[in-house]
Amino acid sequence: MSGEEMREQKVRLTLRVEDAEHHLNALRVKARLHGEMLIGLGCKLRENPDSLYRDGQSALHGYSLEQLWLIDDSAVRALELKRIVEVGDEIRKEMLNVTQLRSDLELLK
């Protein structure tokens, strides 16, 4: 392999490492957001469970909309345990990918 080919391979691999690291960071942010939602929901359920409201799914019974904690479809999807577990799986997979790419890059140096 010529010097130019090796240089190009290093550049491509460096870009792959950067992309994988960005993806890993995005997955971690997603997991933190899930965590914050779960914490928020847990606090509401502990302190005032009757304030949870999902439009079209819940009855108002004595509350005005301003008094309710509105749960929309995106929040319900985000709180699905299967999705949360899948994010954890994706994080571990991407961590392994980043480690392997960094190792490959070190071998080229």
Secondary structure as GFF3:
##gff-version 3
##sequence-region A 1 109
A	DSSP	alpha_helix	3	47	.	.	.	ID=ss1
A	DSSP	three_ten_helix	49	51	.	.	.	ID=ss2
A	DSSP	beta_strand	52	53	.	.	.	ID=ss3
A	DSSP	three_ten_helix	65	67	.	.	.	ID=ss4
A	DSSP	beta_strand	69	70	.	.	.	ID=ss5
A	DSSP	alpha_helix	73	78	.	.	.	ID=ss6
A	DSSP	alpha_helix	81	108	.	.	.	ID=ss7
###
